[in-house]
Amino acid sequence: MINKFFFFILLFNLNCVISQQDSYSWEKVNSYKINSGETWAVDLLENIYISNGEMIHKYDSIGTRIFSQSIKSLGNATTIIPINTMKLLHFSEEQQTLCYFDNTLSFLDDCIDLSLEGIISAELICTSNQPNKVWLVDNLNLTLHLLSLNNKQQSQVVRNLRGVLDINNITQILERENKLFLLDITKGIYVLDLYASLIEFIDQKNILHIDVNEATIFTLSDTNLFVKNYFTGEQLSIDLPIGGIFELKYKNDFFYFRVNENVYKYRLQLYK
C-alpha cells in the first residue's frame, strides 16, 4: 500500500493527486513476449518495439504486430530508441554502430561506426533533445560522450567519471527536461546539466531502473515503485503488480514493466 505520508503530490501528468487516504489498484492492459536478454522500447503513440535475435518487431498500442525487420547484418540490438514516431535508433554494443529505421522499420541512411568517432567500448546510449546528438557511456574507461551525429557541432567528452563524480558503474542513462540522469545501482542517481556538470545526487541505493516525467522521477526496486516529486523531494512507495520486474517505462499514463520473458502494460487506477 501507499506509505502514509501527509502530503499531496502531483503524479505523472494525471489530473489528480495521491494522498495518504487514496487507494489504488493495477489494471493489466496488455502483454508482449520477449526473449531473455533482448531489448525493447515504447514510443509516444504507445507502439512497442521488441528485438528478437536477428529481428525487430513493431506492435501497435493494442498489441498487433504491424512491422518486422531483419537486423542480422547489424549485430544484436543492445538498445533501441524511438527518436520520434517516425524514426528509430538501433545501437549494437557488439558492432559499436548506430543505425536508423523509419516508422515501417525500413533502413534509413548508412550506419555510424563509433570507432571512427574515437569510441570503441560504448555500452549505454540515450538520445538528447539537442538536435542530432546522443549520449554514450563507456564504462570500461568511465567516460561520458555527447556525440554530434552530423559533425556540424562539437562533440563533448567527460573522462574519469569515478574521479569526478565518484561513480562506480553506470547502469542506465537518460535525458529528460534538459537534465541528464545517470543511475549507479550501488550509489544512486546523478543528475547533470547539459554541460555534464553535477546538479544533484539522489542517494538511493539498489535502484533497478528509472524513468523521469516532467517533475516526477519513477524508481524501481525489487518490490516497489517509488514516485518522487523532483522539486519537493517528497516520495510515495507503491507496491508492484507482479514480481520479477527489472525495467520500467512510463508513457501516456501507462506503465510498462519488463520481466524476464514478457513486457506488461499496466494502468494505475486511483480511488478517492
C-alpha positions as CSV (number, residue, x, y, z in Angstrom):
1,M,0.0,0.0,0.0
2,I,1.0,3.6,-0.3
3,N,3.1,4.8,2.5
4,K,1.4,7.2,5.0
5,F,3.0,10.5,4.0
6,F,1.0,13.6,5.0
7,F,1.3,15.4,1.7
8,F,-0.2,15.7,-1.7
9,I,1.9,15.1,-4.7
10,L,1.4,15.6,-8.4
11,L,1.7,12.3,-10.1
12,F,2.9,11.8,-13.7
13,N,0.6,14.2,-15.6
14,L,-2.6,12.8,-14.3
15,N,-5.3,15.3,-13.5
16,C,-5.4,14.1,-9.9
17,V,-3.3,13.8,-6.8
18,I,-2.5,11.0,-4.5
19,S,-2.7,11.4,-0.7
20,Q,-2.5,9.1,2.2
21,Q,-6.2,8.4,2.1
22,D,-6.2,7.2,-1.5
23,S,-6.3,3.6,-2.5
24,Y,-5.3,2.1,-5.9
25,S,-5.2,-1.0,-8.0
26,W,-3.3,-2.1,-11.0
27,E,-5.1,-3.0,-14.2
28,K,-3.2,-5.1,-16.8
29,V,-3.9,-3.8,-20.3
30,N,-1.7,-5.9,-22.5
31,S,1.4,-8.1,-22.5
32,Y,4.1,-8.8,-25.1
33,K,6.5,-11.8,-25.4
34,I,10.2,-11.0,-25.3
35,N,13.2,-13.4,-25.1
36,S,15.6,-13.1,-22.2
37,G,18.4,-10.8,-23.0
38,E,16.6,-8.9,-25.7
39,T,15.7,-5.2,-25.6
40,W,12.5,-3.2,-26.1
41,A,11.1,0.4,-26.4
42,V,7.9,2.4,-26.4
43,D,7.1,5.4,-28.5
44,L,4.7,8.3,-27.9
45,L,1.9,6.6,-29.8
46,E,2.3,3.5,-27.5
47,N,3.8,1.4,-30.2
48,I,6.1,-1.3,-28.8
49,Y,9.4,-2.3,-30.4
50,I,10.9,-5.6,-29.4
51,S,14.2,-7.2,-30.6
52,N,14.2,-10.9,-31.1
53,G,17.6,-12.2,-32.1
54,E,18.0,-11.3,-35.7
55,M,14.7,-9.4,-36.0
56,I,13.0,-6.2,-34.7
57,H,9.2,-6.3,-34.4
58,K,6.8,-3.3,-34.0
59,Y,3.4,-3.7,-32.3
60,D,0.7,-1.1,-32.2
61,S,-0.9,0.1,-29.0
62,I,-3.4,-2.8,-28.8
63,G,-0.7,-5.4,-29.3
64,T,-1.0,-6.2,-33.0
65,R,2.3,-6.8,-34.8
66,I,2.4,-4.4,-37.7
67,F,6.1,-4.5,-39.0
68,S,9.2,-6.7,-38.8
69,Q,12.7,-6.2,-40.0
70,S,15.8,-8.4,-40.1
71,I,18.8,-6.9,-38.2
72,K,21.1,-9.9,-38.8
73,S,23.7,-7.7,-40.6
74,L,23.7,-5.1,-37.7
75,G,24.5,-7.4,-34.8
76,N,22.4,-7.9,-31.7
77,A,20.4,-4.9,-30.6
78,T,21.7,-3.6,-27.3
79,T,19.3,-0.6,-27.2
80,I,16.5,0.6,-29.5
81,I,15.3,4.1,-29.0
82,P,12.3,5.9,-30.7
83,I,13.7,9.3,-31.6
84,N,10.2,10.3,-32.6
85,T,7.2,8.4,-34.1
86,M,8.9,8.4,-37.5
87,K,12.5,7.3,-36.6
88,L,14.0,4.5,-34.6
89,L,17.7,4.3,-33.4
90,H,19.4,0.9,-33.2
91,F,22.6,0.6,-31.1
92,S,24.8,-2.5,-31.2
93,E,27.4,-2.8,-28.5
94,E,28.8,-5.8,-30.3
95,Q,29.3,-3.9,-33.6
96,Q,29.8,-0.4,-32.0
97,T,27.3,1.0,-34.5
98,L,24.3,3.3,-34.6
99,C,21.7,2.6,-37.3
100,Y,18.3,4.1,-38.1
101,F,14.9,2.8,-39.2
102,D,11.8,4.7,-40.3
103,N,8.3,4.1,-38.8
104,T,7.9,1.0,-41.0
105,L,11.2,-0.4,-39.8
106,S,12.8,0.3,-43.2
107,F,16.5,1.2,-43.1
108,L,17.5,4.8,-43.2
109,D,20.9,6.1,-44.3
110,D,24.2,4.3,-43.5
111,C,25.1,3.2,-40.0
112,I,27.5,5.2,-37.9
113,D,30.7,3.4,-37.0
114,L,31.6,4.7,-33.5
115,S,35.2,3.7,-33.8
116,L,35.5,6.4,-36.5
117,E,34.4,8.9,-33.7
118,G,37.1,7.6,-31.4
119,I,34.7,5.5,-29.3
120,I,35.4,1.7,-29.1
121,S,33.7,0.4,-26.0
122,A,30.3,2.2,-25.6
123,E,27.8,0.3,-23.5
124,L,24.9,2.6,-22.9
125,I,23.2,5.2,-25.0
126,C,20.3,7.7,-24.9
127,T,19.1,10.4,-27.2
128,S,19.4,14.1,-26.5
129,N,16.9,16.9,-27.0
130,Q,19.9,18.7,-28.6
131,P,19.5,18.2,-32.3
132,N,21.4,15.3,-33.8
133,K,23.2,14.4,-30.6
134,V,23.3,11.3,-28.4
135,W,24.9,10.5,-25.1
136,L,27.1,7.4,-24.8
137,V,28.7,5.8,-21.8
138,D,31.9,3.9,-21.8
139,N,32.0,2.0,-18.5
140,L,35.4,0.4,-19.3
141,N,37.0,3.8,-19.1
142,L,34.2,5.5,-17.2
143,T,33.8,8.1,-19.9
144,L,30.7,10.1,-20.9
145,H,30.4,11.2,-24.6
146,L,27.9,13.7,-26.1
147,L,28.3,12.8,-29.7
148,S,27.3,15.1,-32.6
149,L,25.9,12.9,-35.4
150,N,26.2,15.4,-38.2
151,N,29.7,16.6,-37.4
152,K,28.5,20.2,-37.6
153,Q,28.6,20.6,-33.9
154,Q,31.3,19.9,-31.4
155,S,31.2,16.7,-29.5
156,Q,31.8,16.6,-25.8
157,V,33.7,14.2,-23.6
158,V,33.8,13.8,-19.8
159,R,36.6,11.5,-18.7
160,N,37.3,9.8,-15.4
161,L,33.7,9.8,-14.0
162,R,34.9,7.9,-11.0
163,G,37.3,10.6,-10.0
164,V,34.9,13.5,-11.0
165,L,31.6,12.1,-9.6
166,D,32.7,9.1,-7.5
167,I,30.7,6.8,-9.9
168,N,31.4,3.1,-9.8
169,N,29.3,1.7,-12.7
170,I,26.6,3.4,-14.7
171,T,23.7,1.0,-15.4
172,Q,21.3,3.4,-17.1
173,I,21.4,6.8,-18.8
174,L,18.5,9.1,-19.9
175,E,18.0,12.7,-20.7
176,R,14.7,14.5,-19.7
177,E,13.7,18.1,-19.4
178,N,17.3,19.3,-20.2
179,K,18.8,17.1,-17.5
180,L,20.9,14.0,-17.8
181,F,20.2,11.2,-15.3
182,L,22.9,8.6,-14.6
183,L,22.0,5.6,-12.5
184,D,24.6,3.8,-10.4
185,I,22.9,0.9,-8.7
186,T,25.5,0.9,-5.9
187,K,25.1,4.6,-5.1
188,G,22.0,6.4,-6.5
189,I,21.1,8.8,-9.3
190,Y,23.4,11.5,-10.6
191,V,21.6,14.5,-12.2
192,L,23.7,16.5,-14.6
193,D,23.0,19.6,-16.7
194,L,23.6,19.5,-20.5
195,Y,27.2,20.5,-19.9
196,A,27.7,17.4,-17.8
197,S,28.0,19.4,-14.5
198,L,26.5,17.8,-11.4
199,I,23.3,19.4,-10.3
200,E,22.1,16.9,-7.7
201,F,22.9,13.5,-6.3
202,I,19.9,11.3,-5.2
203,D,21.2,8.9,-2.6
204,Q,19.0,5.8,-3.2
205,K,20.8,2.5,-3.5
206,N,19.7,-0.7,-5.1
207,I,17.5,1.0,-7.8
208,L,17.0,-1.4,-10.7
209,H,15.7,1.1,-13.2
210,I,14.3,4.7,-13.5
211,D,12.1,6.9,-15.7
212,V,11.5,10.6,-15.5
213,N,8.4,12.6,-16.5
214,E,8.5,16.4,-16.1
215,A,8.6,16.9,-12.3
216,T,8.4,13.2,-11.4
217,I,11.1,10.5,-11.0
218,F,10.0,6.9,-11.0
219,T,12.4,4.5,-9.4
220,L,12.1,0.7,-9.4
221,S,13.2,-1.6,-6.6
222,D,12.6,-5.4,-6.2
223,T,9.1,-4.9,-4.8
224,N,8.1,-1.3,-5.0
225,L,7.7,1.6,-7.4
226,F,8.8,4.9,-5.9
227,V,7.3,8.1,-7.2
228,K,9.3,11.2,-6.2
229,N,8.4,14.9,-6.8
230,Y,11.7,16.2,-8.2
231,F,11.1,19.7,-6.8
232,T,9.8,19.0,-3.3
233,G,11.7,15.7,-2.7
234,E,8.6,14.1,-1.3
235,Q,8.1,10.4,-2.3
236,L,5.5,7.7,-2.4
237,S,6.0,4.0,-2.4
238,I,3.6,1.8,-4.4
239,D,3.5,-2.0,-4.4
240,L,4.3,-3.5,-7.8
241,P,1.6,-5.6,-9.5
242,I,3.8,-8.6,-10.1
243,G,7.2,-9.9,-9.1
244,G,10.4,-10.1,-11.1
245,I,10.2,-6.6,-12.7
246,F,13.6,-5.2,-13.6
247,E,12.8,-2.4,-16.1
248,L,10.1,0.2,-16.4
249,K,8.9,2.9,-18.8
250,Y,6.1,5.4,-18.4
251,K,4.1,6.7,-21.4
252,N,0.7,8.4,-21.7
253,D,-0.5,7.4,-18.2
254,F,0.6,3.8,-18.8
255,F,3.3,1.9,-17.0
256,Y,5.3,-0.7,-18.9
257,F,7.1,-3.3,-16.8
258,R,9.7,-5.8,-18.1
259,V,10.1,-9.2,-16.6
260,N,12.3,-12.0,-17.9
261,E,10.2,-13.0,-20.9
262,N,7.3,-10.5,-21.0
263,V,6.6,-6.8,-21.2
264,Y,3.4,-5.9,-19.4
265,K,1.4,-2.7,-20.0
266,Y,-0.5,-1.5,-16.8
267,R,-2.7,1.3,-15.8
268,L,-2.7,2.6,-12.2
269,Q,-6.3,3.0,-11.0
270,L,-6.8,5.5,-8.2
271,Y,-9.8,5.6,-5.9
272,K,-10.7,8.5,-3.6
